Amino acid sequence: MHHRVADRYRNGRLLLAGDAAHVHSPAGGQGMNTGIQDGYALGHAIAAGRLDDYEAQRRPVARRVVAFTHRMTRVAPARSRVISDPAPRPARPSAPGSRAR
């Protein structure tokens, strides 16, 4: 798994938010929320004319999320039974006399 945060969220008129600014494993379950929050904060920064504050506000959040998901992926077992067992299983046992589909 790759975990990265952009060095800068702004370069002149170019601004980064969401997946363009940070990428990480979905293990923490925070990726989409962080991206939406980036967009919300960027909109407010544009409206207030305070673009320099945007990076200072959002980059530390992305760094914490990336650090958390990195820990989550290191704690998770390298191979799970779901991945290593390719044989499909029924969700529940079939009732006697019923036909499997």
CORGIVEN-V580658 format. One record per pair of residues at least 24 apart in sequence whose ideal C-beta (glycine too) atoms are under 10 Angstrom apart, sorted by the first residue. I is the first residue (numbers start at 0). J is the second residue. If there is no record, write none. Layout:
{{I	J} {I	J}}
//
This chain:
{{0	24} {0	25} {0	26} {0	68} {0	69} {0	71} {0	72} {0	73} {0	75} {1	69} {2	62} {2	64} {2	65} {2	66} {2	67} {2	68} {2	69} {2	72} {3	61} {3	65} {4	58} {4	59} {4	60} {4	61} {4	62} {4	63} {4	64} {4	65} {4	66} {5	54} {5	58} {5	61} {6	58} {7	54} {7	58} {8	37} {8	41} {8	44} {8	50} {8	53} {8	54} {8	55} {8	56} {8	57} {8	58} {8	61} {9	41} {9	44} {9	50} {9	51} {9	53} {9	54} {12	50} {14	41} {14	44} {14	45} {14	50} {14	53} {14	54} {15	41} {15	53} {15	54} {15	57} {15	58} {15	61} {16	40} {16	41} {16	42} {16	53} {16	57} {16	61} {17	41} {17	57} {17	61} {20	54} {20	57} {20	58} {20	61} {21	57} {21	58} {21	60} {21	61} {21	62} {21	64} {21	65} {21	68} {22	61} {22	65} {22	68} {23	61} {23	64} {23	65} {23	66} {23	67} {23	68} {23	69} {23	71} {23	72} {24	65} {24	67} {24	68} {24	69} {24	71} {24	72} {24	75} {25	68} {25	71} {25	72} {26	67} {26	68} {26	69} {26	70} {26	71} {26	72} {26	73} {26	74} {26	75} {27	63} {27	64} {27	65} {27	66} {27	67} {27	68} {27	69} {27	70} {27	71} {27	72} {28	64} {28	67} {28	68} {28	71} {29	60} {29	61} {29	63} {29	64} {29	65} {29	67} {29	68} {29	71} {30	64} {30	65} {30	68} {32	64} {33	57} {33	60} {33	61} {33	63} {33	64} {33	65} {34	61} {36	60} {36	61} {36	64} {37	61}}
//
